[in-house]
Each structure stands twice: as structure tokens, then as C-alpha cells.
Amino acid sequence: MRKINLLLLLLVLTGTSVYAQSTTRQSKKDDKEKKKLQRISLFKELEEGENLYQREFSMGGRLNTNGWTGFVEMAYRKNRNNVRYFQLEFSEVKHAKQEKMTTIESDGYFLYSTRPFFYGKQNNFYPVNLGYGNRKLIGGKANKQGVEVQGIYYGGISLGLLKPYYIEVRDMGNGQRGDIRYTPATADKFLDESLISGGAGFGKGWDELTLIPGLHGKLGIRFDWARFNHVVSALEVGVNGAFYTKKVPIMVLEDNKQFLLNAYVGLQFGKRWNK
């Protein structure tokens, strides 16, 4: 009888242990499933919910019909349909008539190509722009495969940096090579193709910058295709114009303009968050 009681007790304890282990496993499984559902719900909200984040920071670049632009942008949401933003830009503006050239020289044994140069180019022009604009919602992103479309208007101040463009000439007048920029005194040598050896290099002339102030503005359309609303992945197309206080002297022999207009396409990437 005593043995039977011990056997029954052992069976009860074993069953209790198995049941407890089974219950624990089921509880862990339920917790894991609950967390999975929470993650799915969060991702769905990030992917498909309406984009109402209050702050944005992004960086990007644009290819312009007359050069290129790099920029940083800080934005804040005013309401559901409007986002206000500040942008700091650095660009290079090229003249439509500037053409890259090279010359062939000999060292007595071999022929070689010299450093490329732009014939008749007087200055490099680098606008630094600071502006304030508005992005107005045209169409929201209905789902994670959707695209948010916004219309853009933007404007601000422009500070144009003129950097003298130097070329290397074979004879400075004393039989020696040298680098020159365009001035009335050097015009004959600067425009004589037979004397030009090549460009003097990008680093030349930064200590001789002059400034031309102006105003700039743009109109465009922005397409944000980011899968998650807290991520910025956008394509922007539009037109950009700038008006300066005088004509921008980029070329010597070509017409230089005071009002510069271009079309552009740009990409930018960044993030959004709530304050």
C-alpha cells in the first residue's frame, strides 16, 4: 500500500511538472506572438499612416541646366498640408558657351596632353544661397507603395562668389611659363590660343574672391517615395532663377547675364521626427 501511494505521488508530481512546462511554453509563445503583432502594427503605422511628423532634416544635390548644387535642409510642419523649410545651398554656375579644351605639347621625346582649360573663361561663379520656402501637399501617400506629391515655392538671398580663372601660358614675355588671369593688361596673352598651355588648377584664385549679392527663387514639384514616413527619400524637379546686382562676368568674349535661369532635377535623403 505504501508503494502504491508513493507511485501515485510521483505520477501527480510528474504531471504537474509537465503541465507547468507546457503552460510556460505556451505563455512564452503567446508573448512572442503578441510582440510580433505589435511590431507589425507599428511598421504598418510607419509605412501607411498619414505623414504628420513635425520636424525634418535632409541633404541632397541637384543637377542644373547651368551647373550643380549641393544643399542641406531643415523643415517643420505648420499643419497637415503645409511644411515650411530653410535651405542652405552651394552651387557652381557655368556659362552655356564655355567649352573644355586641351592642347598637345612635346618634351622633345613624347607628345602629351596638357591640363584641360576653358578658352575665354574669366571667372568661376559659386552662388551661396540661403532661403525660406513652403511645400504644399498635392497628394498624400495612400500606402507604402505610394508617393507623396508636394508643390514648392521658395526664395531668399544669394551671395555670388567670383573666383578668377587662371590659365598657364608658355611665354610670359620673358621666355618663362606662368599663370595669368584675365585683366586688360594680360588680355593679349590670355586670348592667344597659341600661347595657352592649359588650366592653372582648381586651387588657384581662392584668395582673390569678389562678391556679387542678389536674390533667388524657385518653383517645383517634389515626389517623396520613402517606404517609411520617418524617412525622407525625395525627387524634386523645377525651375530656379537668380537676379544679381550686376552682370556676372564668367566669360570674356560671350554675353554675360544679370538674371540666371535654369531647370533642375534633384535628390535628397534624410529623416523626420517629432519634437
N, C-alpha and C positions, 0 to 999 in steps of 0.2 A: 504494500500500500504506500509505503514511504517512497519507493522508487517511482511509483506512478505519479505521485504528487510532484516530485522533482522534475519528471519528464514534462508534465503539464505546464509547470512554471517556466521551464526552458522554452517550450513552444510559444507561450504567451510573450516572453521577453523577445524572442526572435521575431515574432510577428509585429510586435510594437516597433522594433528597430527598423524592420523593412518598411513599415508604413511611414515611419518618421523620415527615413531616407527618401522614400518616394514623394512624400509631401514637400520636402526641402527642394528636391529636384524640380518639381512642378512649380514651386514658388519662384525659383531662380529663372525657370523658363518663362514664367509669366512676366517677371520683372524685365527680362531681356526683350520680350515681345513688346512690352509697354514702352520701353526706351526707344525701340526701333520705330514704333508708331509716332512717338514724339518727334524723332529726327525727321521722319517722312513729312510730318505736318509742318515742321519748321522749314525744311527745304522747299516744300510746296509754297509756303508763305513768301519765302525769299525769291522764289522763281516767278510765281504767278500773281502775287499780290500787287496792288497798286503802289507805284513808287512814290513814297511820301517822305523819304529821308530828308533831313533838314540841312545837311552840310555835304559839300563835295570838294575833293582836291584831285586835280588831274594834270598830266603833262602830255605834250604831243608835238607834232610837226606838220607843216603844210608845204606842199609844192605849189608855187605860184607861177603864173604865166610869165612873170618877170623876175623869178628868183626862188627863194625858200624862206621859211620862217620856223623858229622853234619857240615854244611858249609854255608857261605854267598858268594854271587857272584855279581860282578859289571861288566857290559859289555857295549861295544859301537860298533856301526855298522861301519865297514870300507867301505863296498859297498853292493850292493844288495845281493850278495852270501856269504859274509863273516862277521862274528861277532867275534870280539876279546873280551876276558874276563879275569878277575882276580878272583881267588878264594882263600879264607882262610878256611882251614879245621881243625877240631879237631876229632881225631879218637881214638878208642881203638882196639888194635890188640891182638887177642887171639891165643894161641898155639893150633894146631889141636889135640894134645894129652891131653890137660888139661881136667879134669873131676871133676864135682862138687860132693862132698861127705858130709855126715853128720855122727855124732856119737850119740849114745844113752847113757845118763847118768841118775843117780838116786840121789835124795836128801835124801834118806832114807825112803821116803813115796811114791814118784811118779817117774815115768820114763819120761824123756823129751828129745827132740831132740835138739842138740846144733846148734850153728850158722854154716851154710854151709861153706865149705872151699875147696880149690883145693890142693890136695896132690902133693907135689913136686914142687909147683909153687914158683919161686924165685922172680920175678918182674912182676908188671903190666906195660904194654907198651902203651904210649899215643903219637902218632905222631902228631905234629902240622905242617901243610903243607901250603906253600904259592906258588901259581903257576900262570902261564900265558898260555892261550890256544886260539884255534881258532875253531869256529863252521862253517862248510861249508854246504851250502844249497844243499840237495839232491832232495827234492821235496817240493814245496810250498803248502799252504793250498788254494785249489780252491774255497771253500765255507765255510760257518760257521760250517758245519759238518765235514770238512776236518781236516787233521793232517799235520803239518809241520814237515818234517824229516830233520835232520842235522847230519853230521858226525863230530866227535870230536877228536882232538888230543891236548894234554895238558901236561905240565911238570913244574917242579920247584924244590925248596929246601924243605927239610924235617928236622925238629928238633925233634928227638925222646926223649920223657921224660920217664925215667925209675924210677918207684916208688917201693921201696922194699915192698914185700908182707909179711905180718905178720900173724902168727898163734898163737893161745893160747894153751899152754901146761899145763898139770895137775901138773907137778912137775919140777921146775927149778933146782932141785938138793938140795934144802933146804926144800922140802915139801910144797912149795908155788906155786900157779899158776902164770903164767906170759906170756907175749907176746914176741915172738922172731922172727927174720928174719933169712934167711939163711946166714951163714958165715962158714968158715972151723971150727971155734970153736963150733958152735951150730949144726953142721951137724947131729950128732948122735940123738939129740933130735928132730930136725926139720923133720927128715925122719923116726922117730919111730911112726908108726900109733897108737900104744897102748898108747902113751903119748899125742896125739893130741886131744884137746877138741873141737876146732872149729876155724873159722876165727876170726881175731882180729878186723875186721871192716874196712870200706872203708876209714875212716879218718886217719888211721894210716900210717905214712911214707911219707906224703907230704913234710915234712921239710928235707927229705933226697934224694931229686931228683938228678939224674945224667943225663947227656945229651949225645946223640949219633947223630951226624949230618949225613945227607945223601941227596940223590936225589930221586925224584919220578916222575912218568909219567903215563898217561892213554890214552887209545883209547876206543871210544864208539860211540853209536848212540843215538840221542835224539829225542823224539817224543813230540811235543807241540800240545795239543788238545784244548787249550783255545778257547772259542766261540768268544771273542773279542780280537783283535790284541794287544790292550794296556795292556792285562793281560797275565802273564806267568803262565801256568799250564803244567808242562812237566814231562815225564817219561824218565829216562836215564838208559841204560844198557851198560856194557862194562867190560874191564879188567884194573886192576890197579897194578902197580909194584913200589917197592921202594928198593934202594940199600943203605946200611949203611956202615960206615967206619969200623965196626966190627960186629961180630955175636951178635944178640940181645938175651941176656940171660933171657928168660922167664921161662924156666923150668930147674930143676936141673938134672934130670935123662933122659931127652929126648934130641934129636938133635936140637940145635938152629941154625937158619939160618941168613945169612947176606943179602940175597936177598929175599924179601917178595912179593909174587904174590897172587892176589885174583881176583875173578869175583864179580860184584856188580849189584844191581838194586837200583835206587834212584828216589825220587820225589822232585820237587821244585816248589815254588809258588812265584810270585812277580808281578812287574808292569813295563811298558815301557812308555817312554815319549820322546819328542823332546827337545833338548837343546835350 
